[in-house]
């Protein structure tokens, strides 16, 4: 048997295996990126509260979005992102309260916001459970309850003339992020 022919055959088989593996990995990543892009395009078209680029950037901020193969998995990723945002807002609000640069009215508003975002985390945790049992109408209700936290937090600052919310950007981002989760939940009904 010709050794160089055997070596060439083995080398060719190895090259084919590597090429197929790279192709499968690349197509999987492309398909997953496509899932995020397609989902965000649909959401942005149907919900004026969601910016398509914000949606893509938000979902892609969690590496698990690249592994999502269906809308249900992507919905779980979006809920995890919402939970992280709600969790991260609590120390931000606590830090603002410790600064001592706010009058009593603003401090009370911030304390309320702290409670609202704590409640939002509870609602989002319920939504995760709803997703796991495929109860998407209930998930939508829980996501809506969480979404309301940002609006209520923001609105209470506007109830007093001259009071400005120091959380306007964070409240807006949280609202938009929960709107993404809500839209995905609605698509799964």
VEXBA-736912 format. One line per 4 residues: number of its first residue (from 1); their letters; for each residue x, y, z of C-alpha. Coordinates in steps of 0.2 Angstrom, whole numbers. Each point is the difference from the previous one (the first is absolute). Example, Ala and Ser with C-alpha at 12.3 -4.5 7.8 and 13.67 -1.06 7.14 Angstrom:
BEGIN
1) AS) 62,-22,39; 6,17,-3;
This chain:
BEGIN
1) XXXX) 0,0,0; 6,17,-5; 4,10,17; -2,17,-9;
5) XXXX) -17,-5,-7; -5,-6,17; 6,16,8; -9,11,-13;
9) XXXX) -16,-9,3; 1,2,19; 5,18,-2; -15,3,-12;
13) XXXX) -12,-8,13; 7,11,13; -2,16,-10; -18,-5,-5;
17) XXXX) -4,-3,19; 7,17,4; -9,9,-14; -16,-8,5;
21) XXXX) 2,4,18; 4,19,-4; -15,0,-12; -12,-7,13;
25) XXXX) 7,12,13; -1,15,-11; -18,-4,-6; -6,-3,17;
29) XXXX) 7,18,5; -8,7,-15; -16,-8,3; 0,6,18;
33) XXXX) 5,18,-5; -14,-1,-13; -12,-5,14; 4,15,10;
37) XXXX) 0,12,-15; -17,-7,-6; -8,1,17; 6,17,3;
41) XXXX) -6,6,-17; -17,-7,3; -1,8,17; 6,17,-6;
45) XXXX) -13,-1,-13; -14,-4,11; 4,10,16; 5,18,-2;
49) XXXX) 8,-1,18; 14,-11,-6; 14,6,-11; 7,-14,-11;
53) XXXX) 18,4,3; -3,1,19; -8,-17,-1; 14,-8,-10;
57) XXXX) 13,7,12; -10,-5,15; -2,-18,-5; 17,-2,-6;
61) XXXX) 7,7,17; -3,-18,7; 11,-13,-9; -15,-12,2;
65) XXXX) -9,9,-13; 12,-7,-13; -4,-18,6; -19,3,-1;
69) XXXX) -8,-11,-13; -18,5,2; -10,15,6; -4,-9,17;
73) XXXX) 19,-1,4; 2,18,-6; -14,5,11; 8,-7,15;
77) XXXX) 16,9,-4; -10,16,-1; -8,-3,17; 18,-3,7;
81) XXXX) 5,17,-7; -15,8,8; 4,-8,17; 18,6,-1;
85) XXXX) -5,18,-4; -13,0,15; 14,-7,11; 13,12,-6;
89) XXXX) -12,15,3; -2,-4,19; 18,5,5; -1,15,-12;
93) XXXX) -15,6,9; 8,-4,17; 15,10,-6; -10,15,-4;
97) XXXX) -9,0,16; 17,0,9; 6,15,-9; -11,11,10;
101) XXXX) -2,13,-14; -19,-3,-2; -14,8,10; -12,-10,10;
105) XXXX) -13,-1,-14; 14,-7,-12; 6,-12,13; -18,-7,3;
109) XXXX) -1,-2,-19; 16,-10,0; -5,-11,14; -16,-3,-9;
113) XXXX) 10,-5,-16; 11,-11,10; -16,-10,5; -7,1,-17;
117) XXXX) 15,-9,-7; 1,-12,14; -18,-5,-5; 5,0,-19;
121) XXXX) 13,-13,4; -14,-11,9; -11,2,-15; 14,-4,-12;
125) XXXX) 4,-16,10; -18,-5,-2; 0,3,-19; 16,-11,-1;
129) XXXX) -11,-14,9; -14,4,-12; 11,-2,-15; 7,-17,6;
133) XXXX) -18,-7,1; -5,9,-17; -13,11,9; 4,15,-12;
137) XXXX) -16,10,4; 4,-1,19; 18,5,-4; -6,15,-10;
141) XXXX) -9,6,16; 15,-2,11; 11,9,-13; -13,14,-1;
145) XXXX) 1,1,19; 19,2,0; -1,12,-15; -12,12,10;
149) XXXX) 14,2,13; 10,11,-11; -14,11,-5; -7,2,18;
153) XXXX) 18,4,6; 2,13,-14; -17,7,1; 0,4,19;
157) XXXX) 14,12,-2; -10,10,-12; -14,2,13; 9,14,8;
161) XXXX) 5,16,-10; 18,1,-2; 4,-18,5; 11,-9,-13;
165) XXXX) 3,-19,0; 18,-5,2; -5,-16,-8; -8,5,-16;
169) XXXX) 13,-10,-11; -1,-15,11; -19,0,1; -1,2,-19;
173) XXXX) 12,-14,-3; -9,-12,12; -17,4,-8; 7,-3,-18;
177) XXXX) 9,-17,6; -16,-6,8; -10,5,-16; 12,-12,-9;
181) XXXX) -4,-14,12; -19,4,-1; 0,0,-19; 9,-17,0;
185) XXXX) -12,-7,12; -15,6,-11; 8,-8,-15; 0,-16,9;
189) X) -18,0,4;
